[in-house]
Amino acid sequence: MLGSRWGPEIDGTECVLRMNQAPTAGYEADVGHRSTLRMVSHTSVPLLLRNQSYFFQQARDTVYVVWGPGKRMNRDQGGSTYRTLLKVKEMYPGVQLYTLTDRMMAYCDEVFQNETGKNRMKSGSFLSTGWFTMILAMELCDHIVVYGMVSDSYCRKKSPPSVPYHYFEKGKLDECHTYLVHEKAPRGAHRFITEKAIFSRWAKKKSIVFTHPSWQSE
């Protein structure tokens, strides 16, 4: 996304979905500044808390949807992330904060198994925030434009360009290196490349467009 100058186009859309703590300040020209909804991993909640004044005060019009495993999100037994979110609501009563239900979490696992033929837990796979975001987007939107996502074959090309895994963390993880390491790991890894192949199949049935880089569903 860096240098794309897609910010005005993104801000001009009806609904802007962002993930985790990805910032807009300083990157408005490339990613825009509007945030309608933000899908957040339980592991990223502490990162949002580091910048509370922005996420829960300045960006108070944003809807936050937090996902995580039952032991973290359990309401009856007081999961650690759920307790943290309750404190956030106490401090910022106006914040629009939701969590994925156990039923929805199970559904996302079920979709993964239906698409891959593999049980997510038995295969040692972690679903990404992008996975949950795409499923939610398909529930909400008639037309989806995905910015900054490469195809499943992109990183397997000879000498793919080196870009940051996160556009806001230059000099840290390389995108393709991260994807390939996770895809090959036997356990405890995201299957980013597999997910992108699935998104490509979904794009044949739903109105989904991938841009910057632009690619067609295969």
Residue pairs with C-beta under 8 A, 6 or more apart in sequence:
1 27
1 30
1 31
1 147
1 148
1 167
1 212
2 27
2 30
2 163
2 164
2 167
2 170
3 30
4 30
4 147
4 148
4 212
5 29
5 30
6 30
6 31
6 32
6 147
6 211
6 212
7 27
7 28
7 29
7 30
7 31
7 32
7 33
8 32
9 32
10 16
10 31
10 32
10 34
10 147
11 32
11 33
11 34
13 145
15 36
15 37
15 140
15 141
16 32
16 34
16 35
16 36
16 37
17 36
17 37
17 38
17 39
17 133
17 136
17 137
18 24
18 35
18 37
18 38
18 39
19 38
19 39
19 40
19 129
19 130
19 133
20 38
20 39
20 40
20 41
20 44
20 47
20 48
20 129
21 40
21 44
21 47
21 48
21 51
21 55
22 31
22 166
22 167
22 168
23 168
24 31
24 32
24 33
24 34
24 35
25 33
25 54
27 167
27 168
30 167
31 147
31 167
35 59
35 62
36 62
36 63
37 62
37 63
37 64
37 65
37 136
38 55
38 62
38 63
38 64
38 65
39 65
39 67
39 129
39 132
39 133
39 136
40 48
40 64
40 65
40 66
40 67
40 129
41 66
41 67
41 68
41 129
42 66
42 67
42 68
42 69
42 72
42 73
42 81
43 68
44 129
45 66
45 81
45 84
45 85
46 84
48 55
48 56
49 84
49 88
52 91
52 92
55 62
55 64
56 88
56 91
56 92
56 95
57 92
60 92
60 94
60 95
60 96
62 96
63 96
63 98
64 95
64 96
64 97
64 98
65 98
65 99
65 100
65 136
66 73
66 81
66 85
66 97
66 98
66 99
66 100
67 73
67 99
67 100
67 105
67 129
67 132
68 79
68 81
68 99
68 100
69 105
70 79
70 102
70 105
71 79
72 79
72 80
72 81
72 82
73 79
73 81
73 82
73 99
73 100
73 102
74 82
75 82
82 99
85 97
85 99
88 95
88 97
89 95
89 97
100 108
100 132
107 135
108 127
108 131
108 132
108 135
109 120
109 121
109 127
111 135
112 118
112 120
112 125
112 127
112 131
113 119
113 120
115 198
115 201
116 123
116 191
116 194
116 198
118 125
120 127
124 185
124 186
124 187
124 188
124 189
125 189
125 190
125 191
126 188
126 189
126 190
126 191
127 190
127 195
128 190
128 191
128 192
128 195
130 149
130 192
130 195
131 195
134 144
134 146
134 195
134 199
134 202
137 144
138 144
138 202
138 206
142 207
143 207
143 208
143 209
144 206
144 207
144 208
144 209
145 208
145 209
145 211
146 199
146 208
146 209
146 210
146 211
147 211
147 212
148 167
148 212
149 196
149 199
149 210
150 175
150 176
150 196
150 213
150 215
151 196
151 200
151 210
151 213
151 215
151 218
152 193
152 194
152 196
152 197
152 200
152 218
153 218
154 160
154 176
154 213
154 215
155 175
155 176
155 179
155 180
155 193
156 180
156 193
160 176
162 174
162 175
162 176
163 174
163 175
163 176
164 170
164 171
164 172
164 173
164 174
164 175
165 172
165 173
165 174
165 175
165 178
166 172
166 173
178 192
179 192
179 193
180 193
181 189
182 189
182 190
182 191
182 192
183 189
183 191
183 192
183 193
183 194
199 208
199 210
200 217
200 218
201 217
202 208
202 217
203 209
203 210
203 217
204 217
208 217
210 216
210 217
